[in-house]
Amino acid sequence: MRSYDDTTSQHPLRRRTLLGAAAAGVALAAVEGTAAAAGFGWSDDGTQYVLDTGAGLVFKVSKSTGDLTSLVYKGTEYEGYGGKHSHVESGLGASTVTLAQIGSTVLVTVVHGTLRHYIAARSGLNNVYLWTDKADTSFTATRFIARLKPGIFPNTGPDSWVEGADTVIEAGDVWQRADGHTRSKHYSGVRVMDYDTVGYTTGSVGLWMVRSNHEKASGGPFYRSLLRHSNELGVGLYEILHYNQSQTEAMRFGLQGPYLLAFTDGGTPSSAFFAANHDTSWVDGLGIPGWVGAAGRGRVAGVGLAGMDADHPYTVGLANADAQYWTRATAGTGAFSCRGMLPGTYTLTVYKGELAVHTGTVTVTAGTATALHTITLTNDPSTAPAIWRIGDWDGTPGEFKNAALMTYAHPADVRAASWTGNVVLGAGDVSASFPCYVWKDVNDGVLVYFRLTAAQAAAAHTLRIGVTTAFLNGRPQVTVNDWVSAIPSPPTQPSTRSLTNGSYRGNNHTFTYVVPASAWKTDPSQYNVLRLNVVSGSTGTGFLSAGTAFDCVDLLP
């Protein structure tokens, strides 16, 4: 994970190898018996199952709710704050909870309605292994939250706040400090493809959530969601599998995991940690319904991509209604490989940055590799010659003013440059002057000044505006000098807050406007003036008024 105030790292390859499979088998019956005489094993204290890894971690699971009620590592209790424990969603409530020991693994099964949740301990490993199996929409979100005691880990970072001192400025979950910096649980600033672990360290003890492969999650490789938060009341670590905030996809159902709560002696999980957890064949014998081991999975391998832009990274996404995967394409050649996939037919999407520039289909068969010939990319809008272009077609507002800050701060943050201001083409760094977001009630009516030659002014031209997301159906209507465009229809975008919660990601969309020759200034020395206005049938105020995020703006010959 990208570091702010804590020690973190990125391990995309380790993520794929560690958690490349996700879940299945036969129901476990409750096992009656006694724990091992010493070290690894389990016991029953009457209200909780007590699981001992034999290596320093002892944790407890409520027999009535399936909550994780205690995490004692080397004699110190880490679990619980605010009278709440660690659990699926906000706690399942009354559930059927059973336990089985299978060799060197103790597995707890929690059943609540149509949802099944699994918690496991393995001998000698200081991890809590977790799986969640959601079968339908009886739960509107899917998350596991580890709730940790206050005062152990530092309360620092953009996803931390002090309830007794900071001021709520939006929706009960965005806070502003006395220095004008904004904080929120939304502001972890990292796409799901960019982290393996998220957590905290004291320097001598670290506690980390190691995410699953997210094959049953939603949102794709660029999705940003809750990762962690802290305040003076405690700490939360999340594994989010479906969350509606800025969501572009429907829920997926089925078994997801394993994901882990892992203790270390300070740093992020090491290479040795990932090596020890590389082989998930031990799960095959647990009888977890829905688990599909390595033998039941396939692979897609591509020779390469033709037509790549060397200035951008490329990602290959594979998705259908049942599962999602992604892999990074090799710089230069575009070669790619995605392992551990469930059998089925997938839509294959090649992304330049975060912009889809190719789509196709591929079928995955268990136990085999599907080989793909070189894919030629033909849908990159950057290849079209332009009279002028502001930004680049990469599916993000990354080149524009305030874009970097917006993944971990609110637009009202004191560190944000002024949201108002106009752009003169040919004068300085235009992209850095152009705001990444425009709201109807904040900075509506951004002006772009540009000149055309006499020959250019004698013809009609196509103006393209690429957006990455929108709030309240905000979309751009344009005015060129005295010519006013029609109001475009709104594309489908997430229905929740988007521009204030740390994510610019929605559904990339390109608006096109044919500007007639009669609209232009005929004197080449005069500036033409493009005005960008946000229109919407919905109302709001300030940063919660209708708005949109920009990817690129250009004028074609």
N, C-alpha and C positions, 0 to 999 in steps of 0.2 A: 504494500500500500504506500502511496505517496506520503512522505513524512512531513509533519508540521512541528509538533512538539514531542512526539514520541519516536521510538526507534522502530522502524518498519522496513520492509523490503518487498520486492516484486519477484515472483517465481512462476511465470506463466507455464514454462515447461513442466515444472514440478507439479503444478496444479493439475495439468492434464494427465500426468502419469499417476499421481497419488490417488485421484478421485475419478478415474475415467469410467467407472461403472457405477450403476445406481440401483439396485434393489429387488428382492423377491423370494418365493418358496412356499412353505406350508405352515399353517398356524401352529404356534407353540402352546403347549399345555402348561399350566402352572406346575412347578416342580416343588414338591415338599421335601424338606431335608434340612441338614445343618451345613454351616459354612465349613470351609477348610479349617483345620486345627490352628494354623498360623499363617500369616502372610496373605497371599492372594486368596480371595473367596468372598463369601457373602454371609450375612446374618439377617435376622428379622427381629426388630426391636418392638414389634407389636403394631406400630403405626407406619413404619418405614422399612424399606429394604436398605441395608447398609452394604455397599460394595467397596471392597478394598483391593486396589491394584497390586498391593504387595511391594510397591516401589516409592511410596510417599504420599499417594493420593487416596483419600477415603471420601466417598460421596454417598448421599442418601436420596432415595426416591420415595415420595409419599405413596402409600398403598391405596389411598382413596382418590387421589387426583392425578397422579403421575408427575407432579411437580418435582423438580430437582431442588431439594430443600437444604442441602448442605454440600459444601466443597471445602474439605480440609486438606491443605497441602503442607506437608512437613510441620504439622501441628497448628497451623494458622487457618482460621475460618475466613473464607472469601465470599461466601454466598449470602444474598438477601439484602434488600433495602426497602424502606418505606412499608414494612409489613408484607411485602410481596416476595415471591420466590422466582426461580427460573423455570420457564415453561413455554409451550406452544401457544401462539396467539397471546392473549392476556390471561391465560389459565383456562384449562378445559373444564374444571369443576369435577363433579362426581364421575369417575371412570372405572373401568375394570382393569386392574393392574396385576399382572402375573410375572413370574420370574422363572428362568431356566438357566442351568449351567451346562454348557456344552464344551467339554475339554477346558481349554485355558481362556474361555470367554464366558462371562455372565451377562445374560440378556434380559432386560425388563421390557415387557410389552404392555402398552397403554392403549386401550380401546375406548373411544368416546364417539358414540353415534357411528358415522361412516368413516371417521378419521382414526388412523392407527399411527402410533408413535413408538419409537424404539430407542432404548438407552442401553449402552453396553460398556463393560469394562473388560480390558484384556490384561492378562498377567504380565507384570513388569513394565507397563507403559502408563505414564501419567496423563492419560487422555480420557475424556468422556466422548464416546462415539454415539452419534445421533442420526436417526432417519425419521422422516415424516412422510406419511402416505395419505394424501387427500383425494377422496374419490369423487367429490361433487362440490357444488357451490354453497353447501351449508355453512362453510366458513368463507368469508369474503376476502380474506387475506391469508397468506401463509408465512408465518415467521416463527423463529425460536428466539427468545430473548433471554440472555444470561444476566441476571440482576446481581450486582456485586456491591459489597459493603463500601461505605464512604471512608475516606481518610487513608486508604491503602495506596491507591494509584493517584498520580498527579491529575488535578482538575485543570488541564490545559488543552488548547487546541480550538479550532473554529467550531467544533461540535460540543463545546463545553460552555457552561454559564453558571452564574450564581443567582439563584432565585431570590435571595434576600437583598441583592444589590442591583441587579440588572433590570432593565425595563422591557416589558413585552411590547413589541411594535406591530406584530401581525399574527393573527390566528392562534394565539396562545402558545406558539412554538418557535417564534423568532424573537430573539432578545437583543437589546443594544446595551453596550457597556458605557460607562461614564466617558471613556475616551472616544466614543463614536463608532467603535468596531462592533460588528454584528455577529451573533452566534446562533446556532441552531443545530438540532440533531440531524437536519438535512445537509449540513455543510461539511461532509467528509470529502467532497470534491473528487471522487475517484470512480471511473467506470468499472463495471464488473469484470471486464477482461484484464484490468490492470492490477488486480490484487489477488493474493492467495490467502493472506492472513490479515486480520485486523485485531488490535488489542492494545494492551498497556504493559508497561514494565516499570518496576521500581529501581532497576539496575541489577538487582540480585534475584528477583522473581518476575517472570512474565506470564501473563494469562492471555491466550490468543484464541479467537474464533478462526478456525481453518475452514474455508468455505467448501462446499460440495462443487461438483461440476456444473450445477444449475441446469441440467438437462430437462428438468420438469418445471423450471422457473419461467418467467416471462420477461420480455423486454429486449432481448438480444444482447450482443457483446458490449454495446455502448451505454447500457442502462445504468443510471445512478440511483441509489436507494440508501436507506438508513444502514449505517455500518456500526456506529457506536455513539454514545453520548455520555457526558458526565456533568454532575453538578455537586453541590455540597451534600446532597442526599444519597448519592451513590453513582454507580456506573452501569451502563447497559451495553452489551455486545450483541449484535444481531446476525442472524442468518435469514435474509429475506428471500423468499421464493416467489411470492406474488404480492405486489403492493400496487395500489391503484394510482398513487401519486405519479403524474407524468407518464402513465403507462400507455403503451401503444398496441399491446397484444392482449388477447383473451387468456384466461387461466389455462394452465395445463394441469392434468391430473395424473396421479400415480406416485410411486415411491421415489423419494429424493434423498440421496445421501450415499455414503456417510459424510457428515460434516462433524467437526471436532471442536471440543473445548480442550486446549492443550496447555499444560504448565511447562515452563522452561525455567532455567536458572538465570534468566535475565533477558537475553535477546530473542529475536524472532526465531521460530522453529528452524533448525539448522539443516544442512544437507543430509546429515545422518538421520534426522527426524523424518525427512521426506523419503529417504531410502528405506527406512524401517517400515514405512507405511505404503510403499509402492505396490506391494502385492496384496490385493484384496481377496485372494482366493479363500482366506479364512472365513469370509462371510458366506461362502457357498454352502457351508454345512450348518448354518444357523436356522434354515427353514423360514426365512422372512418372506412372506408373500410379496410377489412383485420383483424380487431381486433377480437381476439378469447378470450373470457372471461373464468373464472375458470370453468364454466359448460361445456365448449367445450373441456376440456383438461383431460388428464389421468395421471396415475402414474405407475412407476415400482418400486417394492420392492424386494430385494434379502435377503434370509435367511443368507447367508454368503459365504465366500471363503475358500476353503480347499487348503492347500499347500502354504500358505503365508510365506514370509520371515520376521521375526519380526524386522529386521533391516531397513525395507523400508516401506514407505507409499504406499497405493494402491488407485487408482482412477478408477472409472467406467465411461467410455464415451459411449454416445449413439448418433448416427449420421446417417442421410440419406441425400439425395440431397436437402431436404427442410429445415432441422433444425438440430441443434446440442445441446447437453446437457452433463453435467457431474456431478458427485457427489463423495465425498470422502467416501471410505469404512472405517468402524469402525476398529480401531486397535484391533488385537486379534481375533475377530470373522469374520471380513470382511463383516458384514451386511451393506446394503446400501439402500437408498431410493431416488428416483428422482421424484419430483412433477412437475406439471404445463406443461406437455409435450403435444405437438400437436399430434393428432391421426396419426398413420402410423406404418410402419415396419422399425425398426432401426437395424443397426449393433451395437452390444454391445461389447465393447472392455474393458478388464481389463488390467490396466497398473501397473506394479511394478516400482515405481518411474515414469519414462516416457517410459518404455519399454513394448510393448504389449506382454502379456503372455497368453492371452485367447481371442478368438473372437467367437461370436455367433450371433443370431438374436432374437429380441423380438418385439412383436406387442403391440401397445398402443391403447386403446379404450377410447373415451371420457366418462368421468364420472365414470370410474372404475379403480381399481388397478390391475396391472398384477403382480402376485406373482411368484417368481423364487426360485426353490430349490437351495441347496448349489452347487456352481460352483467349480469344481476341476480344479486347475491350472496345466497344463501339459506341457506348452511350455516355461518354465523358463530355459534358457541356463546355469544358475548358478548351477543347480542340477547335471549337468554332472561332474564327477570327472576329475580333471585336474592335470597334472604334475606340472604346474605352471600357475598362473593367475595374470595379471597386471590390477588393477582396479576391478570393479564389473559390472555385467550385470544389469544396471538400466536405460539405455536409455539416459544417460547424461555423459559428461566428468568430472563430479563433483569431482572425486577423484584425478584428474591429476593437474599438475603444471599450474598455472595461470587461472584455470577454474573459480574460484569465481570472479576474477577481470573482466573477459571477458563479463559479463552481463551488466557492466556499464562503460567500458573503451575500448579504442582501443589497439590492440596488441603492438603498438609502445609506449604505456604509460610508463613513467619512473618507475612506480611501478611494472611493470611486471618483473619477474625473467627471466634470459637468456633463450631464446627459444631453444638454442642448448644444447647439453649434452647427454651422453649415460647412460645406465642403466645396473647395475650388479645385477642379481637376488641373493638374499641372503645377500645383503649388504645394510643395512639401509632401509629407507622408499622408496620403489621402485616407488609406485604410485606417490608420491610427486615429484619424479625426472623426471617422464615421462611427456613430454609436452602434453597439451590437444589438441593442433592443430599442424599439420605439413604442411608447404608450400614448394613447389618445389624450390622457390627462397629465402627461409629464413633458414630453418633448415632441409632440406631434408637429408635422410640417417641416421636417428636415429638408434643407435646400441643397441641391447639387448644381454648381455652376460649371458650364463647359462650353467650348467653342467648336464649331463645325466649319469645314471648308465649304466653299460655294458649291462644289460638286456634291458633297455630302448633304448639304441643306436642300438640294434639289430633289431628294428622294425620300420615300417613306423608310422607316427603320423599325426594327423590333427591339423593344426594351424588355429585358428579362430580370426578374427579381426572384431570387431563391430564398426561401425561409426554412427554418429548422423546426419551429413550433409556433404556437400562438396561444393566447389566453382570451377567453370570451369571444372566440371567432374573429379576432382582430386580423385584418388583412389590408394590404396596401392599395389605395387608390392614388393614381398619379395625375399630376398636372404638369404639362410642358408648355411653358410660356402661357398662352391663353387657352390651350387645348386641354380638355379634361376627359380622362378615361371613364369608361363605364365602371361600375362597382363589381368586382369579381365575386364569384361564389366562394364561400369558405371551404377549404379542404378539411378533411377529417383530422382532428387533433385531439390530444388528451383533454378530458373535461375538467381536470383539476388545476390548481395553481401550477404554473410552470416557470414563469420568469423570475420568481422570487424564492424558489426552493432549491437552488443550486444545480439545476439541470436545464440546459437549452435544448434537450433532445425530445423531439416529437416525431412527426412524419415529414420528412423533407418534401418540399413542394416548390414547383417553379411556376410563377405567374408570368404570362407574356402579354405584352401590349403592343399593338401595331400603331405606331405614331405616324400620322400622315405628313407628307412633305409640307403641307400648309402650316404645320405647327412650328416650324423652325424659323430662327432669325436668318435672314438672307445675307446679312453683313457679317463676314467672317471675323471681324474685330469685336463683335458683340457677343456677350455671353448668352447662351440659352440657360433657362432655369428649370430644373426638374424639382418638383415639390412632392414629397412623400407624406401622405396622410393615412392614418389608421382609421378604418371604418368598421363598424359593427352594429348589430341591432341590439346588443346588450350594453348595459352601463355599469360603470364602476368608478372608483376614485383613486387618484394617485397611482402607485405601482400595482394596484389591483384593478386598474381600468383595462380596457381592451388593448392588447399589445401583440407584438410579434418579434421574433428573433431572426436576424438576417444571416444568410450564407454568402450570397454574392449578388452584385448588381452590375449589369453590363448592357451596352448598346451595340447591336450588331449592324454590319454594313447593309 
